[in-house]
Amino acid sequence: MRLRNIAGSREVIADSKFTVKDPETKKGLWKKEVFGNDKPIHIEIGMGKGRFLMDMAELNPDINYVGIEKYSSVLLRAIQKQEQRLLPNVIFIRMEAEIIGDVFAPGEVDKIYLNFSDPWPKDRHAKRRLPSREFLGRYDRILVPEGVVEFKTDNKDLFEFALEEVEPAGWNLDKVTYDLHNDPVMNEGNVMTEYEEKFSSLGNPIYKYIVSRKGK
């Protein structure tokens, strides 16, 4: 369970040089004003404590990484890690994922990662699930034409739901596995999250897909 209330976490986030406070003002300007370069932008929505994002940034210095997390106390942990690692190609935002279209311009993002997202198990909350057709529509508007979404989870029900949403959303299912760590092709170069390491150590299979837009 994620911690959601740590006293002073919002103040730390507001004061941190590793966070963007008014992300809507950076729409269309992330490369120029935030990173100061013209490198591709990859974002992780629901980044948790940031291990995956920072490991990816360290492995790929020619890519800019933006981590999005709505829980202040969780983002605080990521900031603490970044204060130690000082990766130049990582920045964080505390925000709700629903407003992503207000923060990034059309074609501004090259890849989106969804890792162990909240399953929102009740049917009435389906639209809140990050791999839902509603969210795929939001991703469609900010990705470059050849952009992709990579989704990993250990929740089979959520994964089955995600697969069912691909076609109605107008996307292609490019790659899929029901057991990532035993799939030599899709597991090549795989970077694990904290949750992934925990769940796989318990014997849980990890599910993953990669999707892209049709006709883009």
FIVOVEX-208005 format. One line per 5 residues: number of its first residue (from 1); their letters; for each residue z, y, x of N, C-alpha, C. Coordinates in Angstrom, 2 decimals. Each point is the difference from the previous one (the first is absolute). Example, Ala and Ser with C-alpha at 12.3 -4.5 7.8 and 13.67 -1.06 7.14 Angstrom:
// residues 2
1> AS> 7.80 -5.69 13.19 0.00 1.19 -0.89 0.00 1.20 0.90  -0.72 1.05 -0.35 0.06 1.19 0.82 0.73 1.09 -0.77
// end
This chain:
// residues 216
1> MRLRN> 0.00 -1.20 0.84 0.00 1.20 -0.84 0.00 1.25 0.88  -0.82 0.94 -0.38 -0.09 1.23 0.78 1.18 0.92 -0.30  0.50 0.63 1.06 1.02 1.02 -0.19 -0.68 1.24 -0.57  0.65 0.64 -0.98 -0.65 1.15 -0.63 0.83 1.28 0.11  1.27 -0.13 0.38 0.84 1.18 0.04 0.83 0.04 1.28
6> IAGSR> -0.42 0.82 0.93 0.77 0.25 1.21 0.24 1.50 0.05  1.25 0.39 0.05 0.33 1.42 -0.01 -0.68 0.72 1.16  -0.65 1.10 -0.33 -0.64 0.82 1.02 -1.39 -0.43 0.40  -0.52 -1.09 -0.59 -1.32 -0.49 0.42 -1.11 1.00 -0.32  0.09 0.66 -1.14 -1.06 0.97 -0.35 0.01 1.20 0.93
11> EVIAD> 1.18 0.38 0.44 0.10 1.13 0.93 -0.60 -0.36 1.36  0.25 -1.22 0.44 -0.59 -0.45 1.26 -1.52 -0.03 -0.10  -0.51 -0.51 -1.11 -1.45 -0.06 -0.21 -0.60 1.41 0.00  0.67 0.92 -0.67 -0.50 1.38 -0.08 -0.04 0.67 1.37  0.92 -0.37 0.87 0.08 0.62 1.32 -0.83 -0.71 1.06
16> SKFTV> -0.48 -1.20 -0.30 -0.68 -0.81 1.01 -1.41 0.50 0.31  -0.34 0.00 1.26 -1.35 0.38 0.42 -1.00 -1.13 -0.24  0.52 -1.15 -0.43 -0.87 -1.15 -0.24 -0.38 -0.15 -1.46  0.34 0.97 -0.83 -0.37 -0.04 -1.41 -0.79 1.24 -0.40  -0.86 -0.18 -0.99 -0.75 1.12 -0.58 0.67 0.37 -1.31
21> KDPET> 0.47 1.24 -0.11 0.84 0.41 -1.13 -0.79 0.35 -1.26  -1.14 0.63 0.15 -0.83 0.38 -1.16 -1.38 -0.63 0.18  -0.10 -1.32 -0.20 -1.25 -0.69 0.33 -1.21 0.47 -0.80  0.23 0.56 -1.19 -1.14 0.47 -0.79 -0.76 1.11 0.72  0.70 0.77 0.85 -0.65 1.09 0.71 -0.88 -0.50 1.14
26> KKGLW> 0.09 -1.28 0.32 -0.79 -0.57 1.10 -1.23 -0.74 -0.50  -0.22 0.01 -1.29 -1.16 -0.71 -0.56 -1.29 0.49 0.65  -0.74 -0.93 0.59 -1.23 0.34 0.69 0.20 0.52 1.41  1.26 0.12 0.43 0.31 0.61 1.30 0.84 -0.90 0.89  0.13 -1.27 -0.36 0.90 -0.88 0.75 -0.42 -0.15 1.46
31> KKEVF> -1.28 -0.20 0.24 -0.47 -0.18 1.38 0.16 1.30 0.80  -0.40 1.09 -0.59 -0.01 1.27 0.71 1.39 0.57 0.21  0.80 0.07 -1.08 1.27 0.71 0.07 1.20 -0.89 0.33  -0.03 -1.25 -0.45 1.16 -0.87 0.21 -0.11 -0.75 1.33  -1.15 -0.62 0.24 -0.16 -0.80 1.21 -0.71 0.74 1.13
36> GNDKP> -0.78 1.02 -0.34 -0.69 0.76 1.03 -1.10 -0.78 0.69  -0.63 -0.93 -0.71 -1.10 -0.76 0.57 -0.90 -0.47 -1.14  -1.06 -0.73 0.35 -0.96 -0.45 -1.00 0.02 -1.53 -0.14  1.12 -0.61 0.31 0.12 -1.46 -0.05 0.16 -0.48 -1.45  -0.35 -1.24 -0.27 0.16 -0.56 -1.36 1.45 0.03 -0.46
41> IHIEI> 0.18 0.06 -1.31 1.34 0.00 -0.59 0.22 -1.28 -0.79  1.07 -0.69 0.33 0.45 -1.17 -0.76 1.35 0.34 -0.61  0.21 -0.40 -1.25 1.28 0.28 -0.64 0.64 -1.29 -0.50  1.32 -0.03 0.03 0.74 -1.10 -0.59 0.84 0.57 -1.14  -0.18 -0.56 -1.18 0.74 0.47 -1.17 1.17 -0.94 -0.25
46> GMGKG> 1.20 0.56 0.01 1.20 -0.82 -0.08 0.29 -0.63 1.34  0.17 0.84 1.01 0.07 -0.50 1.38 1.36 -0.57 0.38  1.01 0.17 -0.87 1.32 -0.51 0.36 0.56 0.68 1.23  0.54 -0.79 0.90 0.64 0.56 1.20 -0.98 0.30 1.12  -1.28 -0.25 -0.24 -1.03 0.48 0.92 -0.41 -0.89 1.15
51> RFLMD> 0.54 -1.21 0.07 -0.33 -0.85 1.14 -1.49 -0.28 0.10  -0.61 -0.42 -1.12 -1.43 -0.33 0.00 -0.83 1.20 0.44  0.27 1.14 -0.63 -0.79 1.20 0.28 0.08 0.39 1.47  1.20 -0.03 0.56 0.17 0.42 1.39 -0.55 -1.01 0.98  0.12 -1.27 -0.33 -0.62 -1.02 0.85 -1.52 0.15 0.00
56> MAELN> -0.57 0.26 -1.17 -1.45 0.22 -0.09 -0.41 1.23 0.80  0.79 1.07 -0.10 -0.32 1.23 0.72 0.04 -0.20 1.51  0.94 -0.80 0.44 0.10 -0.27 1.44 -1.17 -0.84 0.49  -0.44 -0.94 -0.83 -1.13 -0.85 0.36 -1.34 0.72 -0.10  -0.06 1.05 -0.83 -1.27 0.70 -0.26 0.17 1.50 0.18
61> PDINY> 0.08 0.48 1.23 0.23 1.42 0.23 -1.14 0.90 -0.45  -1.17 -0.57 -0.30 -1.14 0.80 -0.44 -0.08 0.10 -1.53  1.09 -0.37 -0.67 0.08 0.12 -1.46 1.24 0.80 -0.36  -0.12 0.89 -0.98 1.14 0.75 -0.52 0.62 -0.78 -1.16  1.32 -0.09 -0.02 0.70 -0.75 -1.04 0.93 0.90 -0.80
66> VGIEK> -0.10 -0.12 -1.32 0.88 0.73 -0.91 0.79 -1.02 -0.82  1.32 0.09 0.08 0.87 -0.88 -0.77 0.56 0.71 -1.21  -0.13 -0.63 -1.17 0.48 0.57 -1.26 1.14 -0.86 -0.53  1.12 0.64 -0.28 1.18 -0.71 -0.52 0.73 0.92 -0.96  0.41 -0.52 -1.16 0.66 0.84 -0.98 1.52 0.01 0.12
71> YSSVL> 0.57 -1.00 0.65 1.46 -0.06 0.11 0.48 0.69 1.28  0.80 1.04 -0.17 0.45 0.79 1.14 0.77 -0.83 1.02  0.89 -0.85 -0.47 0.84 -0.76 0.93 -0.81 -0.98 0.82  -1.11 -0.49 -0.56 -0.87 -0.91 0.75 -0.84 0.78 1.01  -0.54 1.13 -0.44 -0.77 0.86 0.90 0.87 0.46 1.17
76> LRAIQ> 1.27 0.23 -0.25 0.91 0.39 1.06 -0.01 -1.01 1.14  -0.04 -1.29 -0.33 -0.03 -1.05 1.02 -1.28 0.09 0.83  -1.10 0.30 -0.65 -1.26 0.14 0.72 0.04 1.20 0.94  0.57 1.10 -0.46 0.13 1.18 0.85 0.84 -0.32 1.23  1.06 -0.73 -0.19 0.86 -0.36 1.13 -0.76 -0.84 1.02
81> KQEQR> -0.86 -0.90 -0.48 -0.82 -0.80 0.91 -1.01 0.87 0.74  -0.61 0.91 -0.72 -1.00 0.88 0.61 0.64 0.94 1.02  1.23 0.38 -0.21 0.70 0.84 0.97 0.17 -0.73 1.33  0.03 -1.32 -0.04 0.08 -0.80 1.22 -1.38 -0.27 0.59  -0.97 -0.26 -0.87 -1.32 -0.43 0.48 -0.94 1.17 0.30
86> LLPNV> 0.16 1.10 -0.75 -0.78 1.23 0.24 -1.50 -0.26 0.06  -0.50 -0.71 -0.98 -1.43 -0.29 -0.06 -0.75 1.24 -0.48  -1.01 0.45 0.73 -0.68 1.25 -0.35 -0.93 -0.11 -1.20  -0.31 -1.20 -0.42 -0.98 -0.20 -1.08 0.63 -0.52 -1.28  1.26 0.37 -0.24 0.73 -0.41 -1.20 0.67 1.20 -0.66
91> IFIRM> -0.12 0.09 -1.31 0.71 1.03 -0.77 0.42 -0.62 -1.33  1.06 0.53 -0.60 0.54 -0.57 -1.23 -0.01 1.02 -1.14  -0.07 -0.54 -1.23 0.13 0.82 -1.20 0.98 -0.68 -0.95  0.94 0.77 -0.56 0.82 -0.53 -1.09 -0.61 0.48 -1.30  -0.57 -0.93 -0.76 -0.67 0.37 -1.25 -0.24 -1.23 -0.86
96> EAEII> -0.33 0.24 -1.25 -0.40 -1.05 -0.92 -1.49 -0.30 0.22  -0.35 -1.26 -0.05 -1.38 -0.38 0.27 -0.98 0.51 -1.04  0.49 0.27 -1.22 -0.90 0.43 -1.08 -0.75 1.29 0.33  0.54 0.83 0.86 -0.63 1.30 0.27 -0.90 -0.03 1.24  -0.37 -1.19 0.44 -0.75 -0.12 1.24 -1.30 0.79 -0.02
101> GDVFA> -0.61 0.11 -1.19 -1.24 0.77 -0.12 0.19 1.49 0.16  1.24 0.48 -0.12 0.31 1.41 0.22 0.27 0.30 1.47  0.15 -1.05 0.79 0.41 0.15 1.39 -1.15 -0.24 0.98  -0.93 -0.90 -0.39 -1.15 -0.30 0.86 -1.29 0.33 -0.73  -0.96 0.56 0.72 -1.29 0.38 -0.57 -0.93 -1.21 -0.09
106> PGEVD> -1.03 0.08 -0.82 -0.98 -1.09 -0.05 -0.57 -0.31 1.38  0.01 -1.28 0.36 -0.55 -0.42 1.29 0.85 0.34 1.20  1.27 0.34 -0.21 0.84 0.40 1.14 0.72 -1.17 0.65  0.08 -1.13 -0.69 0.75 -1.16 0.48 -0.95 -1.16 0.27  0.23 -0.69 1.10 -0.87 -1.12 0.39 0.52 -1.36 -0.45
111> KIYLN> 1.31 -0.17 -0.08 0.56 -1.29 -0.39 1.37 0.22 -0.62  0.34 -0.87 -0.97 1.29 0.05 -0.67 0.68 -1.36 0.12  1.26 0.01 0.40 0.80 -1.22 0.08 1.05 0.01 -1.11  0.11 -1.12 -0.70 1.06 -0.24 -0.97 0.74 -1.24 0.46  1.25 0.15 0.39 0.76 -1.12 0.53 1.26 -0.25 -0.81
116> FSDPW> 0.08 -1.16 -0.63 1.20 -0.43 -0.72 0.48 1.06 -0.99  -0.96 0.41 -0.81 0.24 1.06 -0.98 0.94 -0.47 -1.11  0.66 0.96 -0.63 0.86 -0.28 -1.15 -0.83 -0.71 -1.07  0.44 -1.17 -0.47 -0.81 -0.75 -0.98 0.01 0.57 -1.41  0.96 0.87 -0.33 0.10 0.52 -1.36 -0.29 -1.13 -0.99
121> PKDRH> 0.90 -0.97 -0.13 -0.31 -1.24 -0.75 -0.21 0.15 -1.50  0.53 1.04 -0.62 -0.19 0.15 -1.44 -1.43 0.45 -0.31  -0.58 -0.60 -1.03 -1.39 0.28 -0.36 -0.24 1.48 -0.26  0.97 0.67 -0.58 -0.21 1.41 -0.34 -0.08 0.89 1.25  0.37 -0.56 1.15 -0.05 0.76 1.24 -1.20 -0.36 0.87
126> AKRRL> -0.94 -0.74 -0.55 -1.14 -0.49 0.79 -0.76 1.13 0.69  -0.11 1.15 -0.67 -0.75 1.10 0.58 0.68 0.60 1.24  1.27 -0.33 0.19 0.73 0.52 1.16 -0.21 -0.87 1.25  -0.53 -1.19 -0.19 -0.21 -0.91 1.13 -1.09 0.55 0.91  0.28 0.04 1.28 -0.92 0.64 0.95 -1.37 -0.66 0.09
131> PSREF> -0.16 -1.31 -0.28 -1.35 -0.56 -0.02 -0.63 -0.03 -1.40  0.53 0.78 -0.94 -0.56 0.04 -1.36 -1.34 0.73 -0.01  -0.76 -0.19 -1.05 -1.29 0.68 -0.11 0.17 1.52 -0.04  1.14 0.45 -0.55 0.27 1.44 -0.02 0.13 0.56 1.41  0.74 -0.72 0.83 0.16 0.45 1.38 -1.28 -0.20 0.81
136> LGRYD> -0.72 -1.08 -0.26 -1.28 -0.18 0.69 -0.94 1.17 -0.30  0.08 0.52 -1.21 -0.79 1.18 -0.33 0.41 1.21 0.83  1.30 0.14 0.24 0.48 1.10 0.85 -0.47 -0.19 1.45  0.06 -1.24 0.47 -0.43 -0.26 1.38 -1.49 0.25 0.16  -0.76 -0.32 -1.04 -1.45 0.19 0.03 -0.36 1.45 0.28
141> RILVP> 0.81 0.91 -0.50 -0.33 1.42 0.13 0.31 0.57 1.37  0.87 -0.65 0.77 0.37 0.59 1.30 -0.57 -0.75 1.19  -0.53 -1.19 -0.22 -0.53 -0.80 1.11 -1.43 0.42 0.38  -0.34 -0.21 1.26 -1.39 0.13 0.43 -0.81 -1.10 -0.68  -1.33 0.13 -0.07 -0.81 -1.00 -0.71 0.25 -1.44 0.46
146> EGVVE> 0.20 -0.19 1.29 0.21 -1.35 0.53 1.48 -0.37 0.10  0.86 0.81 -0.59 1.43 -0.23 0.10 0.46 -1.25 -0.74  1.13 -0.54 0.44 0.53 -1.22 -0.60 1.49 0.14 -0.28  0.49 -0.90 -0.85 1.43 -0.13 -0.27 0.43 -1.40 0.43  1.07 -0.07 0.78 0.57 -1.28 0.41 1.38 -0.14 -0.66
151> FKTDN> 0.20 -1.13 -0.67 1.23 -0.21 -0.77 0.64 -1.31 0.42  1.30 0.05 0.31 0.77 -1.21 0.34 1.25 -0.06 -0.88  0.37 -1.23 -0.39 1.21 -0.19 -0.80 0.43 -1.46 0.09  1.25 -0.25 -0.34 0.45 -1.39 -0.14 0.20 -0.33 -1.48  -0.31 0.95 -0.87 0.21 -0.17 -1.44 -1.30 -0.52 -0.63
156> KDLFE> 0.01 -1.29 -0.36 -1.23 -0.62 -0.51 -0.46 0.63 -1.31  0.93 0.33 -0.89 -0.38 0.61 -1.27 -0.68 1.35 0.22  0.55 0.79 0.90 -0.61 1.29 0.30 -1.37 -0.18 0.63  -0.12 -0.99 0.88 -1.29 -0.24 0.66 -1.06 -0.43 -1.02  0.38 -0.89 -0.91 -0.95 -0.43 -1.03 -0.42 1.19 -0.87
161> FALEE> 0.95 0.84 -0.33 -0.31 1.21 -0.75 -0.98 0.87 0.78  0.27 0.18 1.30 -0.85 0.84 0.84 -1.43 -0.54 0.05  -0.14 -1.31 0.11 -1.34 -0.60 0.03 -0.74 0.25 -1.31  0.71 -0.07 -1.12 -0.63 0.22 -1.30 -0.45 1.44 -0.20  0.60 0.92 0.73 -0.33 1.43 -0.15 -1.23 0.41 0.80
166> VEPAG> -0.40 -0.78 0.97 -1.07 0.40 0.92 -1.32 0.24 -0.73  -0.44 -0.97 -0.77 -1.29 0.11 -0.68 -0.02 1.12 -1.04  0.99 0.10 -0.91 -0.01 1.09 -0.98 0.03 1.39 0.64  0.60 0.08 1.19 0.08 1.29 0.68 -1.31 0.37 0.70  -0.94 -0.95 0.05 -1.28 0.28 0.65 0.04 -0.17 1.50
171> WNLDK> 0.81 -0.96 0.46 0.13 -0.25 1.44 -0.49 -1.39 0.34  -0.28 -0.22 1.28 -0.37 -1.31 0.52 1.21 -0.66 0.65  0.17 -1.28 -0.22 1.01 -0.78 0.70 -0.66 -0.54 1.26  0.30 0.62 1.13 -0.67 -0.35 1.26 0.63 -1.22 0.68  1.32 -0.03 0.04 0.70 -1.12 0.64 1.30 -0.27 -0.76
176> VTYDL> 0.38 -1.27 -0.05 1.24 -0.35 -0.69 0.60 -1.25 0.63  1.33 -0.05 0.08 0.69 -1.20 0.45 1.32 -0.13 -0.74  0.36 -1.25 -0.28 1.28 -0.29 -0.65 1.05 -0.46 1.02  -0.36 -0.01 1.26 0.94 -0.40 1.04 -0.42 0.66 1.31  0.28 1.27 0.10 -0.49 0.82 1.11 0.33 -0.59 1.37
181> HNDPV> 1.23 -0.40 0.20 0.43 -0.41 1.32 -0.59 -1.34 0.44  -0.60 -0.73 -0.94 -0.70 -1.23 0.34 -1.50 0.13 -0.19  -0.47 1.23 -0.10 -1.44 0.28 -0.11 -0.45 0.60 1.33  -0.65 -0.78 0.86 -0.31 0.49 1.35 -0.92 1.21 0.03  -0.82 0.15 -1.02 -0.93 1.14 -0.03 0.73 1.27 -0.43
186> MNEGN> 0.65 -0.03 -1.15 0.64 1.21 -0.52 1.29 0.35 0.74  0.61 -0.97 0.64 1.25 0.28 0.71 -0.23 0.53 1.41  -1.24 -0.03 0.46 -0.28 0.50 1.34 0.32 1.49 0.09  0.86 0.37 0.93 0.38 1.39 0.17 0.96 0.51 -1.06  0.55 -0.88 -0.83 0.91 0.43 -1.07 1.26 0.63 0.58
191> VMTEY> 0.36 1.16 -0.54 1.24 0.69 0.37 0.96 -0.16 -1.17  1.17 -0.52 0.27 0.95 -0.29 -1.08 0.89 1.20 -0.32  0.39 0.08 -1.27 1.01 0.96 -0.44 1.37 -0.66 0.10  1.05 0.80 -0.21 1.35 -0.57 -0.05 0.11 -1.06 -1.09  -0.54 0.34 -1.18 0.07 -0.93 -1.12 -0.79 -1.28 0.28
196> EEKFS> -1.14 0.16 0.61 -0.84 -1.16 0.31 0.72 -0.98 0.91  0.62 0.53 1.01 0.74 -0.86 0.93 1.14 -0.72 -0.72  0.69 0.73 -0.86 1.12 -0.58 -0.74 -0.47 -1.08 -0.96  -1.00 0.32 -0.81 -0.45 -0.94 -1.02 -0.65 -1.24 0.61  -0.81 0.20 1.04 -0.66 -1.16 0.60 1.00 -0.90 0.71
201> SLGNP> 1.09 0.58 0.53 1.03 -0.81 0.64 0.72 -0.89 -1.01  -0.05 0.38 -1.27 0.60 -0.79 -1.07 -0.97 -1.06 -0.54  -1.18 -0.04 0.59 -1.00 -0.97 -0.43 -0.93 0.48 -1.08  0.07 1.28 -0.35 -0.87 0.54 -1.05 -1.41 0.23 0.55  -1.04 -0.47 -0.69 -1.36 0.33 0.44 -0.28 1.48 -0.24
206> IYKYI> -0.81 0.57 0.86 -0.38 1.41 -0.13 -1.44 0.06 -0.51  -0.20 0.76 -1.06 -1.32 0.16 -0.61 -0.61 1.31 0.48  -1.32 -0.02 0.18 -0.67 1.23 0.45 -1.42 0.07 -0.55  -0.41 1.22 -0.36 -1.41 0.22 -0.26 -0.47 1.28 0.67  -1.32 0.09 0.16 -0.67 1.22 0.44 -1.08 0.29 -1.02
211> VSRKG> 0.00 1.22 -0.55 -0.98 0.36 -1.02 -0.72 1.29 0.39  -1.25 0.11 -0.52 -0.80 1.20 0.22 -0.72 0.35 -1.30  -0.49 1.22 -0.09 -0.66 0.46 -1.23 -1.42 -0.53 -0.12  -0.46 -0.24 -1.21 -1.37 -0.43 -0.22 -0.95 1.18 0.08  -1.12 -0.23 0.63 -1.05 1.01 0.02 0.33 1.23 0.80
216> K> 1.01 -0.10 0.90 0.38 1.17 0.79 -0.70 -0.03 1.35
// end
